[in-house]
Amino acid sequence: MEILTLSFAVNTKGFNDIIDITHQVEKIVSDSGLKEGSALVFVPGSTCGITSIEYEMGALKDYHAFMEKIIPSKQKYHHDEAWNDANGYAHIRASLQGASFTVPFSNAKLLLGTWQQVILIDFDNRARNRNVIVQLMGK
């Protein structure tokens, strides 16, 4: 069993920017030399998340609407009072979403469903440069 840790940068617009990162993860897996295993995709930071979705406009709009409904951006948050940065909602959304997603791979290809993509969601209230870590465990 071998473990490889690699990364790539993603520039976001913030404000719930959803970015399809499937191709970057696929490239890391295919270039790794590993054939079978798991890819852990992780984003450091407390205002960003990783998950999977069908990356099409309707699902993306539904995702935005769902997050706004359960964690409104215009609500007062204690975090905002403490830090005056108006991104309390971003911290709560990111903690609910989670910072990582694991995908198995076989024959050096991600085993995603037909309409399933790996996405990064930047919940923060400003553009950011995010570092995505991909840790491969396999043979």
PATI-240375 format. One record per residue (C-alpha): x, y, z; residue number from 1; residue in three letters. Coordinates in nm, 2 decimals. Example, Ala and Ser with C-alpha at 12.3 -4.5 7.8 and 13.67 -1.06 7.14 Angstrom:
2
      x      y      z pos code
   1.23  -0.45   0.78   1  ala
   1.37  -0.11   0.71   2  ser
END
This chain:
139
      x      y      z pos code
   0.00   0.00   0.00   1  met
   0.13   0.34  -0.10   2  glu
   0.03   0.69   0.02   3  ile
   0.08   1.00  -0.20   4  leu
  -0.02   1.35  -0.10   5  thr
  -0.06   1.61  -0.37   6  leu
  -0.24   1.94  -0.41   7  ser
  -0.36   2.19  -0.66   8  phe
  -0.48   2.56  -0.64   9  ala
  -0.83   2.68  -0.71  10  val
  -0.92   3.05  -0.74  11  asn
  -1.28   3.12  -0.63  12  thr
  -1.52   3.41  -0.64  13  lys
  -1.64   3.34  -0.29  14  gly
  -2.02   3.39  -0.21  15  phe
  -2.11   3.02  -0.25  16  asn
  -1.90   2.97  -0.57  17  asp
  -1.93   2.61  -0.68  18  ile
  -1.64   2.47  -0.88  19  ile
  -1.62   2.13  -1.05  20  asp
  -1.28   1.99  -0.96  21  ile
  -1.34   1.64  -1.09  22  thr
  -1.08   1.68  -1.38  23  his
  -0.80   1.79  -1.15  24  gln
  -0.87   1.50  -0.91  25  val
  -0.89   1.26  -1.21  26  glu
  -0.55   1.39  -1.34  27  lys
  -0.38   1.34  -1.01  28  ile
  -0.51   0.98  -0.99  29  val
  -0.41   0.89  -1.35  30  ser
  -0.07   1.05  -1.31  31  asp
   0.00   0.88  -0.98  32  ser
   0.09   0.54  -1.11  33  gly
  -0.15   0.38  -0.87  34  leu
  -0.42   0.15  -1.01  35  lys
  -0.65   0.07  -0.72  36  glu
  -0.73   0.26  -0.40  37  gly
  -0.90   0.56  -0.26  38  ser
  -0.86   0.94  -0.32  39  ala
  -0.94   1.16  -0.02  40  leu
  -1.01   1.52  -0.14  41  val
  -0.97   1.78   0.13  42  phe
  -0.98   2.16   0.15  43  val
  -0.82   2.33   0.44  44  pro
  -1.01   2.63   0.58  45  gly
  -1.32   2.68   0.78  46  ser
  -1.54   2.85   0.51  47  thr
  -1.51   2.60   0.23  48  cys
  -1.64   2.25   0.16  49  gly
  -1.60   1.95  -0.07  50  ile
  -1.88   1.71  -0.18  51  thr
  -2.03   1.56  -0.50  52  ser
  -2.33   1.67  -0.71  53  ile
  -2.45   1.65  -1.06  54  glu
  -2.28   1.97  -1.19  55  tyr
  -2.57   2.12  -1.38  56  glu
  -2.73   2.46  -1.34  57  met
  -3.06   2.34  -1.19  58  gly
  -2.89   2.13  -0.92  59  ala
  -2.64   2.42  -0.85  60  leu
  -2.93   2.67  -0.80  61  lys
  -3.11   2.42  -0.58  62  asp
  -2.80   2.38  -0.37  63  tyr
  -2.76   2.76  -0.33  64  his
  -3.13   2.79  -0.24  65  ala
  -3.11   2.51   0.02  66  phe
  -2.81   2.66   0.20  67  met
  -2.97   3.00   0.20  68  glu
  -3.29   2.85   0.35  69  lys
  -3.12   2.65   0.63  70  ile
  -2.83   2.89   0.70  71  ile
  -2.93   3.24   0.58  72  pro
  -2.65   3.48   0.49  73  ser
  -2.84   3.79   0.61  74  lys
  -2.89   3.66   0.97  75  gln
  -2.69   3.78   1.26  76  lys
  -2.42   3.54   1.38  77  tyr
  -2.22   3.56   1.71  78  his
  -1.91   3.50   1.50  79  his
  -1.97   3.83   1.31  80  asp
  -2.00   4.01   1.64  81  glu
  -1.67   3.87   1.76  82  ala
  -1.47   3.93   1.44  83  trp
  -1.67   4.19   1.24  84  asn
  -1.61   3.99   0.92  85  asp
  -1.98   3.92   0.83  86  ala
  -1.90   3.56   0.73  87  asn
  -2.05   3.37   1.02  88  gly
  -2.29   3.20   0.78  89  tyr
  -1.99   3.07   0.58  90  ala
  -1.84   2.90   0.88  91  his
  -2.17   2.73   0.97  92  ile
  -2.23   2.62   0.61  93  arg
  -1.88   2.48   0.57  94  ala
  -1.90   2.28   0.90  95  ser
  -2.23   2.13   0.79  96  leu
  -2.10   2.05   0.44  97  gln
  -1.77   1.90   0.55  98  gly
  -1.42   1.96   0.42  99  ala
  -1.35   1.63   0.25 100  ser
  -1.49   1.37   0.02 101  phe
  -1.35   1.02  -0.05 102  thr
  -1.37   0.85  -0.39 103  val
  -1.25   0.50  -0.47 104  pro
  -1.06   0.44  -0.79 105  phe
  -0.99   0.14  -1.01 106  ser
  -0.77   0.10  -1.32 107  asn
  -0.65   0.46  -1.23 108  ala
  -1.00   0.60  -1.29 109  lys
  -1.24   0.75  -1.03 110  leu
  -1.54   0.53  -0.96 111  leu
  -1.80   0.81  -0.98 112  leu
  -2.15   0.77  -1.10 113  gly
  -2.25   0.88  -1.45 114  thr
  -2.37   1.23  -1.34 115  trp
  -2.16   1.27  -1.03 116  gln
  -1.88   1.53  -1.01 117  gln
  -1.65   1.63  -0.72 118  val
  -1.71   1.99  -0.63 119  ile
  -1.56   2.26  -0.41 120  leu
  -1.79   2.52  -0.26 121  ile
  -1.65   2.84  -0.13 122  asp
  -1.90   2.99   0.12 123  phe
  -1.68   3.29   0.22 124  asp
  -1.78   3.64   0.15 125  asn
  -1.48   3.72  -0.07 126  arg
  -1.28   3.57  -0.35 127  ala
  -1.01   3.33  -0.22 128  arg
  -0.72   3.12  -0.34 129  asn
  -0.79   2.77  -0.21 130  arg
  -0.55   2.48  -0.19 131  asn
  -0.71   2.14  -0.25 132  val
  -0.52   1.84  -0.10 133  ile
  -0.56   1.50  -0.26 134  val
  -0.43   1.21  -0.06 135  gln
  -0.41   0.88  -0.25 136  leu
  -0.39   0.54  -0.08 137  met
  -0.35   0.25  -0.31 138  gly
  -0.14   0.01  -0.51 139  lys
END
